[in-house]
Amino acid sequence: MNIDEKEINNFDSFAHEWWNKRGPYKLIHNLTPLRLDYIQQHINIKNSNILDIGCGGGILAEELTDKGAKVTGLDASKKTIQIAKSHAKEKNHNINYLNISLEDHIKKIDHKYDAIVCFELIEHVPDQLKLIQDISSICKQGGKVFLSTINRNIVSFAFAKIMAEYILNIVPEGTHQYKKFIKPSELAKMLELASLDIDDIRGVKLNPIDYSFSFSSMTKINYFMTSTKK
Ligand SMILES: C[S@@+](CC[C@H](N)C(=O)[O-])C[C@H]1O[C@@H](n2cnc3c(N)ncnc32)[C@H](O)[C@@H]1O
């Protein structure tokens, strides 16, 4: 299984915080409008069959559902999926949440997805190339794969690891392992190996005053990548 149990235990321990907009997932809440904008620049969300892998508490899954997508949200953390399910119920969202490994999900389904979203997950799995290959295997030909992650360099180490976790405390300590960060060129190579053509690489920057996000040509810290299944 391509799951790091230590990571899952860590996500389990913060699961109750997913919908606290001032809590440890504050930055994810703030980033979500930009993510939605980014996805809409590449696909028509309405009526798309979308898989959100490592969906967390469902912050993006609920937004995609609001825009008319048919969403499956998969997460390896049981507590996280429980939170996602109860929040969706409260808000009357019809989302197919699964606490299952991606490998088991692939074995069970008999269809492929129009789009697959994998935001802030790849830096938490043991085998990153396998994750991309598994994603590609269940994406329709011409379908889109959206990823976001953190670049690996001295700037991202200083800001995404040290500042965010230890100085500003905007992300829980120990959330990220620097060695799991991925350079855009490395991610692009993995996508190419998995029959996915790169459409776009986009940097994201954080406003340190209000913690809002905007697009940037600078990909040194956080970035999005979109690709199309061949
Ligand atoms: C940083 S959070 C990102 C959540 C969501 N994608 C977002 O950006 O709003 C990472 C999520 O991935 C889940 N996760 C970690 N490893 C996983 C794996 N191997 N398979 C599925 N989910 C995983 C965690 O439980 C956690 O909810």
The ligand as an ORCA input file, in Angstrom:
! r2SCAN-3c Opt
* xyz 0 1
  C      -2.310     18.100      3.457
  S      -3.768     17.195      3.420
  C      -4.491     17.799      1.920
  C      -5.969     17.659      1.891
  C      -6.669     18.134      0.629
  N      -6.169     17.504     -0.556
  C      -6.517     19.614      0.495
  O      -5.513     20.064     -0.036
  O      -7.421     20.327      0.932
  C      -3.298     15.566      2.936
  C      -4.447     14.556      3.035
  O      -4.026     13.358      2.384
  C      -4.375     12.242      3.189
  N      -3.426     11.181      2.861
  C      -2.133     11.066      3.213
  N      -1.570      9.985      2.644
  C      -2.544      9.415      1.893
  C      -2.576      8.297      1.020
  N      -1.503      7.558      0.831
  N      -3.743      7.989      0.390
  C      -4.847      8.769      0.585
  N      -4.883      9.831      1.399
  C      -3.740     10.167      2.034
  C      -4.300     12.738      4.603
  O      -5.067     11.964      5.477
  C      -4.798     14.175      4.460
  O      -6.185     14.252      4.636
*
